[in-house]
Each structure stands twice: as structure tokens, then as C-alpha cells.
């Protein structure tokens, strides 16, 4: 597949693709992108660049990810490899802890699972890293020690979090507030923020090859703080954690093969929706038409119905991923779509804050994502460290008998999903869109923009987006025309226009064509793409 016209930019983002032959990086923070380029220019490869970006992002975009988060990756080295570095719930966690609750709370110890990001860094470096492990940490440590000016979109996210976290009064939240809200306020855009605790922790991880985090001093500090403040994680939970190599899952859409990480992630939702959408000749409708929007929304709605019913830690699933991806089944689901919005989509089978980055060189291509989940995560920061613990456990359900019901030593349903594109067994490149349930929706929309509408990577990211919420409720960006919004309403969709760009994701793409790397970065974020 040839990429779309590189001089055609129908949407006004003011950005253009970046192109080079030797290497490319793209992520949501310019300082992190520079960290990746620093590794490439020092003789490192795409994995070195990706890891340097990931580590730097824990400092320069703490509103979305951190040392205490989870991660997933797809790496092409002639074949596509998947890595699941999500952590499990505490072994001592019991159902009794949730008596009287209808959902897992978003703050405190109850939603905290073992953080897996550090294990991803180590696992990827062991297999492909070229530079010394400690060198990958140098930019992040520099930013943490010397401080950096907070970027505009990150500052807005920090500000939105202020009311949530400053209101927390229990002892386990105090260190978090001291580090991230000095003077009881969020830093403003352009204000310098630094954290010696982050620098100290990153140094310890770097010098120990990650061992200190799972089997050394940092693991002990986290376990001690949990024991002192009502947490569940123990030293043994950290010792037993491991990142797992997994076989990526895929589907063919038009002449592209779209790849995702298998469950416990929600990447399968994008593949199910693409399978449903494949039966429609969507390209016969203009990109900015009610028909195009309606068909995509309905396909995504049906995909989510299956995913929310069946996806969990793969050890607990009662329906196999290959059954959900069956093309005949997709055809059955497609028949449910007509010219009216489906009120409530049901599963058709028997009942039984995130950062993304991409990096590439001449041989390796990396799609990587890590997150603390809801913004900063749980609101717990372990004193003496930069470890702000994620709240990934809120993705569990308390529904009795559900495959994703919370239980000890179990991985939760995961929203963060890296993606990759190939054609005829050859790599085109990594892509991703951040933002909770927006992620598979963003993947679907980007793929449609590339495959059906022939857009180049930057235009595919620039294009206005929709966000299916639940039932018939759909959010639209202001760039979507009033005519389309009105026509969707007439089809039964409950449409809301919103200027909150955070609801529509933040993405990156690197595309390889004729030995040229074509990189693009999301206009809804602070980030950049760089290539040389």
C-alpha cells in the first residue's frame, strides 16, 4: 500500500510529516522525543530510543504515566513480537475488601496492582538493546534533577487533577501531594518542575538493571509503605512478577494487516470493529459524511459489547480470542447495523492517562505504550522514591462470575494497546492512540483514514474524531460539521459536541515506504515526530 499524498493536508493542524532514512521517533512530549533521538544519534537502535523515551516520559508527563505503571510493546525485527508487562493484583487481595461497593475505587490501595513498566524496559533491552542500560536513563535523570518547563497540554491535565488529589486526606496520599502539588497547586505551563526522588529511583533502577524495583530496596520500600498504610502488595508480589512474551493477534482490513496485543488488553476491540466494517464499502462515502461516521460508530459499538463481556486475564476467559475474530461471526454482527443507532449493543456470543511512543531504524520498529491509567493513578507515592502507583485495578469488575471479576494474583482488563501495520508480511510501521476507551476507537479511525481514504500519516491523525461513550451517546470534536452532527442525531445518536480534546486521544505513527521513514505526531498533544 502506498501512503497518501505527502503534500495533501485537508485538516488544519499546522503539522507536516517528518521524513528520514536512518531513524525516527514520535511521542507526546518533545523532551521525550529528543531523548529517543539522543540514543539514535549515539549509535543506539530503535529499542534504545523507545526505552529512553518511555523512561523520560515518566518524568516529563507524569499526568499520564510513571515508574509505577504498566506497559505493552510490539517489536518488529523481521517478525512481530509482543510483550505484556501488565502486573497482577496482590495475592492477599480478598473479595471482602469490596463489600458494600459497586465498583473498584479509583484512589487508594484497592486499585493498585504490581507495576510492570520497569520489567518491560529490562525485557526489551535484554533482547534488543545496543547501548548500556544505564545510558537510556540519562535524559530522564537530567530532566528530574535539573527540572523542565511543564508543557501546555500536560499543564492542563495537571490542573484538572488538582481537585481530585488535593482533597485526599489519608496518610498514604500525603507524599504524592508534596511531590506533584508543591504549595498545594498544580504547576502552570512553562513553570519548572523537578523531582530528586524520581532521579534517585531511576538511578537505582538503571544501576541494578531493574532488579532493585522487583527484588531489592525499592520493592521493600513499596511493601513497607503498603503494610504501614493499609495496602495489600507484598515483597513476594514483586518477586513473582514477570513480563510475558505473547503472540500478537491480527486481522486483515482491505490490503492492510492490523496487529494488536492479545487479551487482557482491549486491542481486540479494534480488530472486531474492523472485521464488521470490512463488509461495507465505506470509501464510497466521503470521509466527512454521516454515512461514514455512522457505520464506524455502530461497528465500534458492537465490538465493545463483546469486549466488555468477555475480555479479561486470558487465563480466566471463557471465549477464545479467535472466536471473537471469526469473520463469519463478524458478518452476523454486521447484519445488526442499519440506518438507525443501535440503542444498547449486547454481546452476540453465549454468556459464559497513558503515553504512546513509536521508534524505528533500518531494522527495528517499536510500538510501545505505558500508563498509570486515570491520569496520575492511585494518588499514592512511596516516600523516598518517584514511584507513583497506578490504579489499573479499577478496570476490574465486581460482577459475580464475570471473567474480569477482581481476584487475587490476576491481571485486570487493560485499556492500553500498542498497534502495528504490515502488508504482505512486510512492516509498514507502528501506530497508537492513547486515551482509555478511546484507544481502539482511535485505532479504527486511523486505519480507516489510511486504508479507505488514502490519507498520509499526519492527515490520518489530524482528521476530526468521534468517541462512542455508551448506549447511543457519541462525542464529536468541534471540527466535525454541524450538518454531520445533526444528521447523526436524526439517526438516533445522542450527539454532544465538546472542545475537550483530551477525550479524543493522542496518537503517533511511523510508516516505512521505499526505505523512507515517515513519522507523524498527534496535534491534540504537545508531542513531536523527529526523523533523520
C-alpha positions as CSV (number, residue, x, y, z in Angstrom):
1,X,0.0,0.0,0.0
2,X,1.4,3.4,-1.0
3,X,0.9,6.1,1.6
4,X,-1.4,9.0,0.8
5,X,-0.2,12.2,-0.8
6,X,2.5,13.7,1.4
7,X,1.6,17.2,0.3
8,X,-2.1,16.9,1.0
9,X,-3.3,18.1,4.4
10,X,-7.0,18.6,4.4
11,X,-7.3,19.3,8.1
12,X,-5.8,22.4,9.7
13,X,-3.4,21.1,12.3
14,X,-0.4,23.1,11.0
15,X,1.8,19.9,11.1
16,X,3.6,18.0,8.4
17,X,5.1,14.6,8.3
18,X,8.8,14.2,9.2
19,X,10.9,12.0,7.0
20,X,14.3,10.3,7.2
21,X,16.1,7.1,6.3
22,X,18.1,6.2,9.4
23,X,15.8,6.6,12.3
24,X,12.5,8.2,13.5
25,X,10.8,8.7,16.8
26,X,7.4,10.1,17.8
27,X,5.7,10.7,21.1
28,X,3.5,13.1,23.1
29,X,6.4,15.1,24.7
30,X,9.1,16.9,22.7
31,X,11.7,16.4,25.5
32,X,11.0,12.7,25.5
33,X,11.2,12.6,21.7
34,X,14.6,14.3,22.0
35,X,15.7,11.6,24.5
36,X,14.9,9.0,21.9
37,X,16.8,10.9,19.2
38,X,19.7,11.3,21.6
39,X,20.0,7.5,21.7
40,X,19.8,7.1,17.9
41,X,22.5,9.8,17.4
42,X,24.7,8.0,20.0
43,X,24.7,4.8,17.9
44,X,21.7,3.2,19.6
45,X,18.8,1.4,17.8
46,X,15.1,1.8,17.8
47,X,14.6,-0.2,21.0
48,X,17.2,2.0,22.8
49,X,15.3,5.1,21.5
50,X,11.9,3.8,22.6
51,X,13.1,2.9,26.1
52,X,14.8,6.3,26.6
53,X,11.5,8.0,25.5
54,X,9.5,5.7,27.8
55,X,11.7,6.4,30.8
56,X,11.8,10.2,30.1
57,X,8.0,10.2,29.8
58,X,7.7,9.1,33.4
59,X,9.3,12.4,34.4
60,X,8.1,14.9,31.8
61,X,4.5,13.7,31.5
62,X,3.7,12.3,35.0
63,X,0.0,13.2,34.5
64,X,-0.3,10.1,32.2
65,X,2.3,7.6,33.2
66,X,5.0,6.8,35.7
67,X,7.6,4.4,37.1
68,X,4.7,2.7,38.9
69,X,2.7,2.0,35.8
70,X,2.2,-0.9,33.3
71,X,3.4,-1.3,29.7
72,X,2.9,-3.2,26.5
73,X,5.0,-3.4,23.3
74,X,5.2,-4.7,19.8
75,X,8.6,-5.0,18.2
76,X,9.4,-5.9,14.5
77,X,12.8,-7.4,13.8
78,X,11.8,-9.4,10.8
79,X,8.9,-10.8,12.7
80,X,6.5,-9.2,15.1
81,X,6.9,-9.9,18.8
82,X,4.5,-8.9,21.6
83,X,5.3,-8.1,25.2
84,X,2.7,-8.0,28.0
85,X,4.2,-6.3,31.0
86,X,1.0,-5.7,33.0
87,X,1.0,-6.6,36.6
88,X,-1.3,-8.7,38.7
89,X,-3.4,-7.9,41.8
90,X,-2.0,-8.6,45.2
91,X,-2.0,-12.2,46.3
92,X,-3.6,-11.2,49.6
93,X,-6.4,-9.2,48.0
94,X,-9.9,-10.6,49.0
95,X,-13.4,-10.0,47.9
96,X,-14.3,-8.9,51.5
97,X,-12.3,-5.7,50.8
98,X,-15.0,-4.6,48.4
99,X,-18.1,-5.3,50.5
100,X,-20.7,-2.5,50.0
101,X,-19.0,-1.2,46.9
102,X,-20.5,-1.3,43.3
103,X,-17.1,-0.7,41.7
104,X,-13.4,-0.6,42.5
105,X,-12.4,2.9,43.8
106,X,-10.0,4.9,41.7
107,X,-7.7,6.1,44.5
108,X,-6.0,4.4,47.4
109,X,-4.6,0.9,47.7
110,X,-7.6,-1.1,46.4
111,X,-6.9,-0.4,42.7
112,X,-3.1,-0.8,42.9
113,X,-1.7,-3.8,41.0
114,X,2.0,-4.7,40.7
115,X,3.6,-2.1,38.3
116,X,5.1,-3.7,35.2
117,X,6.7,-0.9,33.2
118,X,10.2,-1.4,34.7
119,X,10.1,-5.1,33.7
120,X,9.2,-4.1,30.1
121,X,12.2,-1.8,30.0
122,X,14.5,-4.5,31.1
123,X,13.0,-7.3,29.0
124,X,13.1,-5.3,25.8
125,X,16.7,-4.1,26.4
126,X,17.9,-7.6,27.2
127,X,16.6,-8.8,23.8
128,X,17.4,-5.9,21.5
129,X,19.2,-3.2,23.4
130,X,22.5,-1.9,21.9
131,X,23.5,0.8,24.3
132,X,24.3,0.3,28.0
133,X,21.1,0.1,30.1
134,X,22.2,3.0,32.3
135,X,22.7,5.3,29.3
136,X,19.0,5.0,28.5
137,X,18.1,6.7,31.8
138,X,20.4,9.7,31.4
139,X,17.9,12.1,29.8
140,X,15.1,11.3,32.3
141,X,17.5,11.7,35.3
142,X,18.7,15.0,33.8
143,X,15.1,16.3,33.5
144,X,14.2,15.1,37.0
145,X,17.3,16.7,38.6
146,X,17.5,19.9,36.7
147,X,13.8,20.4,36.2
148,X,12.0,21.1,32.9
149,X,9.3,23.5,31.8
150,X,5.9,21.9,32.0
151,X,4.3,21.8,28.5
152,X,0.9,23.2,27.8
153,X,-1.3,20.1,27.4
154,X,0.4,18.4,30.4
155,X,-0.2,21.5,32.5
156,X,-3.9,21.4,31.6
157,X,-4.1,17.7,32.7
158,X,-2.2,18.6,35.9
159,X,-4.7,21.3,36.6
160,X,-7.7,19.1,36.0
161,X,-6.2,16.6,38.5
162,X,-5.8,19.2,41.3
163,X,-9.3,19.0,42.8
164,X,-9.2,15.2,42.8
165,X,-5.9,14.7,44.6
166,X,-5.7,17.8,46.9
167,X,-8.9,16.7,48.5
168,X,-7.4,13.3,49.7
169,X,-6.5,13.4,53.3
170,X,-5.4,9.9,54.4
171,X,-1.7,9.4,55.3
172,X,-1.0,7.3,52.1
173,X,-1.7,10.3,49.9
174,X,0.5,13.0,51.6
175,X,3.8,12.2,49.8
176,X,2.1,12.2,46.4
177,X,0.7,15.7,47.1
178,X,4.0,17.0,48.3
179,X,5.8,15.9,45.1
180,X,3.2,16.7,42.4
181,X,1.4,19.6,44.0
182,X,4.0,21.6,45.8
183,X,2.4,24.6,47.5
184,X,-0.9,22.8,47.2
185,X,-1.3,23.6,43.5
186,X,-0.5,22.2,40.0
187,X,2.4,23.8,38.2
188,X,1.5,26.1,35.3
189,X,2.6,25.8,31.7
190,X,6.2,26.9,31.4
191,X,6.8,26.5,35.1
192,X,9.9,24.4,36.1
193,X,9.1,21.1,37.9
194,X,11.7,18.8,39.2
195,X,11.9,15.7,41.5
196,X,15.0,14.5,43.2
197,X,13.1,11.4,44.3
198,X,12.4,10.5,40.7
199,X,16.1,10.9,39.8
200,X,17.2,8.8,42.8
201,X,14.8,6.0,41.9
202,X,15.7,6.0,38.2
203,X,19.4,5.8,39.1
204,X,18.7,2.7,41.3
205,X,16.7,1.0,38.6
206,X,19.4,1.8,36.0
207,X,22.4,0.6,38.0
208,X,20.6,-2.6,39.1
209,X,19.1,-3.5,35.7
210,X,15.7,-3.2,37.2
211,X,16.4,-5.7,40.0
212,X,16.0,-3.1,42.7
213,X,12.4,-2.5,41.7
214,X,11.3,-6.1,42.0
215,X,13.8,-7.8,44.3
216,X,15.7,-5.1,46.0
217,X,15.4,-1.9,48.0
218,X,12.6,-0.2,46.0
219,X,10.4,-3.3,46.3
220,X,10.9,-3.4,50.0
221,X,10.1,0.3,50.3
222,X,6.8,-0.2,48.5
223,X,5.9,-3.3,50.5
224,X,6.7,-1.4,53.8
225,X,4.6,1.6,52.9
226,X,1.7,-0.7,51.9
227,X,2.0,-2.5,55.2
228,X,2.1,0.8,57.1
229,X,-0.9,2.4,55.3
230,X,-3.4,-0.4,54.6
231,X,-2.1,-1.7,51.3
232,X,-2.1,-5.3,50.0
233,X,1.1,-5.6,47.9
234,X,4.0,-7.5,49.5
235,X,7.6,-8.1,48.6
236,X,6.6,-11.5,47.3
237,X,4.1,-9.9,44.8
238,X,7.0,-8.0,43.3
239,X,9.4,-11.0,43.3
240,X,6.9,-13.1,41.4
241,X,6.1,-10.5,38.7
242,X,7.3,-11.1,35.2
243,X,6.7,-9.6,31.8
244,X,5.5,-12.2,29.3
245,X,6.2,-12.6,25.6
246,X,2.9,-13.1,23.7
247,X,1.8,-13.9,20.2
248,X,0.2,-10.7,18.6
249,X,-3.3,-11.1,17.2
250,X,-4.4,-9.6,13.9
251,X,-7.0,-9.1,11.2
252,X,-6.8,-8.2,7.6
253,X,-8.6,-5.0,6.6
254,X,-8.6,-4.0,2.9
255,X,-4.9,-4.6,2.0
256,X,-3.5,-4.0,5.5
257,X,-2.9,-6.4,8.3
258,X,-3.6,-4.7,11.7
259,X,-1.8,-6.2,14.7
260,X,-2.7,-5.8,18.4
261,X,-1.6,-7.4,21.8
262,X,-3.9,-10.2,22.8
263,X,-6.1,-10.0,25.9
264,X,-6.0,-8.9,28.7
265,X,-5.9,-5.8,26.5
266,X,-8.7,-4.2,24.6
267,X,-6.8,-4.1,21.3
268,X,-9.1,-6.9,20.0
269,X,-12.0,-4.4,20.1
270,X,-10.4,-2.5,17.2
271,X,-9.9,-5.8,15.2
272,X,-13.5,-6.9,15.8
273,X,-14.8,-3.5,14.7
274,X,-12.6,-3.6,11.6
275,X,-14.0,-7.1,10.7
276,X,-17.5,-5.7,11.0
277,X,-16.7,-2.6,9.0
278,X,-14.9,-4.6,6.3
279,X,-18.2,-5.7,4.7
280,X,-19.2,-2.1,4.0
281,X,-17.8,-0.1,1.0
282,X,-17.1,2.8,3.3
283,X,-14.8,4.5,0.7
284,X,-17.8,5.3,-1.5
285,X,-18.9,7.8,1.1
286,X,-16.9,11.0,1.7
287,X,-14.7,11.0,4.8
288,X,-16.8,13.9,6.1
289,X,-20.2,12.2,5.7
290,X,-22.9,11.0,8.1
291,X,-22.7,7.5,6.5
292,X,-19.0,7.2,7.2
293,X,-19.4,8.3,10.8
294,X,-22.5,6.2,11.4
295,X,-21.0,2.9,10.1
296,X,-17.8,3.3,12.1
297,X,-19.6,4.2,15.3
298,X,-22.0,1.2,15.0
299,X,-19.2,-1.2,14.3
300,X,-17.3,0.0,17.3
301,X,-20.4,-0.2,19.5
302,X,-20.9,-3.9,18.6
303,X,-17.2,-4.6,19.2
304,X,-17.3,-3.1,22.7
305,X,-20.3,-5.2,23.6
306,X,-18.3,-8.3,23.1
307,X,-15.1,-6.9,24.7
308,X,-16.8,-5.7,27.9
309,X,-18.5,-9.1,28.3
310,X,-15.6,-11.5,27.5
311,X,-12.1,-9.8,27.8
312,X,-10.1,-10.4,30.9
313,X,-6.8,-12.0,32.0
314,X,-6.6,-14.7,29.4
315,X,-6.4,-17.5,32.0
316,X,-10.0,-16.6,33.0
317,X,-11.6,-16.0,29.6
318,X,-14.4,-18.5,28.6
319,X,-14.4,-17.3,24.9
320,X,-11.2,-17.6,22.9
321,X,-9.9,-14.5,21.0
322,X,-10.0,-16.4,17.7
323,X,-13.8,-16.9,18.1
324,X,-14.3,-13.2,18.6
325,X,-12.2,-12.5,15.5
326,X,-14.0,-15.0,13.3
327,X,-15.1,-13.4,10.0
328,X,-18.3,-15.3,9.8
329,X,-19.2,-14.0,13.3
330,X,-18.4,-10.5,12.1
331,X,-20.8,-10.9,9.3
332,X,-23.6,-11.9,11.7
333,X,-22.8,-8.8,13.8
334,X,-22.7,-6.6,10.6
335,X,-26.3,-7.6,9.9
336,X,-27.4,-5.8,13.0
337,X,-26.4,-2.4,11.6
338,X,-29.0,-0.3,9.7
339,X,-29.6,3.4,9.3
340,X,-30.6,3.9,13.0
341,X,-28.3,3.9,16.0
342,X,-28.4,0.7,18.0
343,X,-29.9,1.6,21.4
344,X,-27.9,-0.8,23.6
345,X,-25.4,-3.3,22.0
346,X,-25.3,-6.7,23.5
347,X,-22.7,-9.4,23.2
348,X,-23.6,-11.9,20.4
349,X,-21.8,-14.9,21.9
350,X,-23.1,-17.3,24.6
351,X,-22.7,-15.9,28.1
352,X,-20.1,-17.9,29.8
353,X,-4.0,8.9,31.3
354,X,-1.5,6.9,29.0
355,X,1.5,7.7,26.8
356,X,2.3,6.2,23.4
357,X,5.5,6.2,21.5
358,X,6.9,4.8,18.3
359,X,10.5,4.4,17.2
360,X,12.2,3.0,14.1
361,X,15.6,2.4,12.5
362,X,16.6,0.5,9.4
363,X,16.0,-2.9,11.0
364,X,13.8,-2.5,14.1
365,X,10.4,-0.9,14.6
366,X,8.8,-0.4,18.1
367,X,5.2,0.3,19.2
368,X,5.2,1.0,22.9
369,X,2.6,2.2,25.4
370,X,2.7,2.7,29.2
371,X,0.3,4.2,31.7
372,X,-0.8,5.0,35.2
373,X,-4.4,4.7,33.9
374,X,-6.6,7.5,35.2
375,X,-4.1,10.4,35.0
376,X,-1.7,10.2,37.9
377,X,-3.1,6.9,39.1
378,X,-3.9,5.9,42.6
379,X,-2.7,9.1,44.4
380,X,-0.1,7.0,46.3
381,X,3.6,7.9,46.0
382,X,6.0,5.8,48.1
383,X,8.1,8.2,50.2
384,X,11.8,8.5,49.2
385,X,11.0,7.3,45.7
386,X,9.5,8.7,42.5
387,X,7.1,5.7,42.3
388,X,3.6,7.0,41.9
389,X,1.5,3.8,41.8
390,X,-1.1,3.3,39.1
391,X,-4.7,2.4,39.6
392,X,-5.0,-0.2,36.9
393,X,-7.2,-2.3,39.2
394,X,-10.2,-0.1,38.6
395,X,-10.6,-1.9,35.3
396,X,-11.7,-5.0,37.2
397,X,-15.4,-5.5,37.7
398,X,-17.1,-6.6,40.9
399,X,-19.8,-8.5,38.9
400,X,-20.1,-12.0,40.3
401,X,-19.0,-14.7,37.8
402,X,-17.6,-12.2,35.2
403,X,-14.3,-13.3,33.7
404,X,-12.9,-9.9,34.7
405,X,-14.1,-10.1,38.3
406,X,-11.5,-8.9,40.7
407,X,-9.5,-11.7,42.4
408,X,-6.0,-12.2,43.9
409,X,-3.0,-12.6,41.6
410,X,-4.9,-11.7,38.4
411,X,-4.3,-9.3,35.6
412,X,-7.1,-6.7,35.0
413,X,-8.7,-5.8,31.7
414,X,-6.3,-3.3,30.2
415,X,-7.0,-0.3,28.0
416,X,-3.5,0.5,26.8
417,X,-2.8,-1.0,23.4
418,X,0.1,-0.6,21.0
419,X,-0.6,-1.4,17.4
420,X,1.3,-2.2,14.2
421,X,0.6,-2.4,10.5
422,X,2.0,-4.9,7.9
423,X,1.3,-5.6,4.3
424,X,2.2,-8.9,2.6
425,X,4.3,-9.9,5.7
426,X,6.3,-6.7,5.4
427,X,6.3,-4.0,8.0
428,X,4.6,-0.7,7.4
429,X,5.1,0.5,11.0
430,X,3.9,1.2,14.5
431,X,1.0,3.4,15.5
432,X,-1.2,4.1,18.5
433,X,-3.8,6.4,20.0
434,X,-3.9,7.0,23.8
435,X,-6.9,7.7,25.9
436,X,-8.7,4.9,27.8
437,X,-11.7,3.6,25.9
438,X,-10.8,6.0,23.1
439,X,-7.8,3.8,22.1
440,X,-9.5,1.1,20.0
441,X,-11.8,3.8,18.6
442,X,-8.7,5.8,17.6
443,X,-7.1,2.7,16.1
444,X,-10.2,2.1,14.0
445,X,-10.4,5.7,12.8
446,X,-6.8,5.9,11.9
447,X,-6.9,2.7,9.9
448,X,-10.0,3.8,8.0
449,X,-8.3,7.1,7.3
450,X,-5.2,5.3,5.9
451,X,-6.9,2.3,4.1
452,X,-10.2,3.7,2.9
453,X,-9.4,7.4,2.4
454,X,-5.8,7.2,1.4
455,X,-4.5,9.8,3.9
456,X,-0.9,10.3,4.8
457,X,0.0,9.6,8.5
458,X,-0.2,13.2,9.6
459,X,-3.6,13.8,8.0
460,X,-4.9,10.5,9.4
461,X,-4.1,11.8,12.9
462,X,-5.4,15.3,12.2
463,X,-8.8,14.2,11.0
464,X,-11.7,15.1,13.3
465,X,-12.8,12.2,15.6
466,X,-15.8,10.7,17.2
467,X,-15.9,9.0,20.6
468,X,-18.6,6.4,21.4
469,X,-19.4,6.6,25.2
470,X,-22.2,4.1,25.8
471,X,-25.8,3.4,24.7
472,X,-26.4,5.9,21.9
473,X,-24.2,8.6,23.3
474,X,-21.4,9.9,21.0
475,X,-19.0,12.8,21.5
476,X,-17.8,14.8,18.5
477,X,-14.9,17.2,18.1
478,X,-15.8,20.8,17.1
479,X,-14.1,20.2,13.7
480,X,-17.0,17.8,12.8
481,X,-19.5,19.8,10.8
482,X,-22.9,20.8,12.3
483,X,-24.5,19.1,9.3
484,X,-23.0,15.7,10.2
485,X,-23.8,16.2,13.9
486,X,-27.4,17.0,13.0
487,X,-27.7,14.0,10.6
488,X,-26.3,11.6,13.3
489,X,-28.9,12.9,15.7
490,X,-31.6,12.2,13.1
491,X,-30.3,8.6,13.0
492,X,-30.9,8.3,16.7
493,X,-27.4,9.0,18.1
494,X,-27.3,11.2,21.2
495,X,-24.7,13.7,20.0
496,X,-22.6,16.0,22.1
497,X,-20.1,18.4,20.7
498,X,-17.1,19.1,23.0
499,X,-13.9,21.1,22.9
500,X,-12.2,18.8,25.4
501,X,-9.5,17.3,23.1
502,X,-8.3,15.0,25.8
503,X,-11.4,12.9,25.2
504,X,-10.3,12.1,21.6
505,X,-6.9,10.6,22.2
506,X,-3.3,11.4,21.3
507,X,-1.5,9.4,18.7
508,X,1.7,8.8,16.8
509,X,2.5,6.9,13.6
510,X,5.8,5.8,11.8
511,X,5.3,4.4,8.3
512,X,8.1,2.8,6.2
513,X,7.9,3.2,2.5
514,X,10.7,2.7,-0.1
515,X,13.2,2.7,2.8
516,X,11.9,6.1,3.9
517,X,10.6,6.6,7.4
518,X,7.5,8.8,7.5
519,X,6.7,10.0,11.1
520,X,3.7,11.9,12.4
521,X,2.6,13.2,15.8
522,X,-0.8,14.0,17.2
523,X,-1.9,17.6,17.0
524,X,-4.0,17.1,20.2
525,X,-0.9,16.7,22.3
526,X,2.4,18.6,23.0
527,X,4.5,16.0,21.2
528,X,6.6,15.9,18.0
529,X,7.9,13.5,15.5
530,X,11.6,13.5,14.5
531,X,13.4,11.7,11.8
532,X,16.9,11.8,10.3
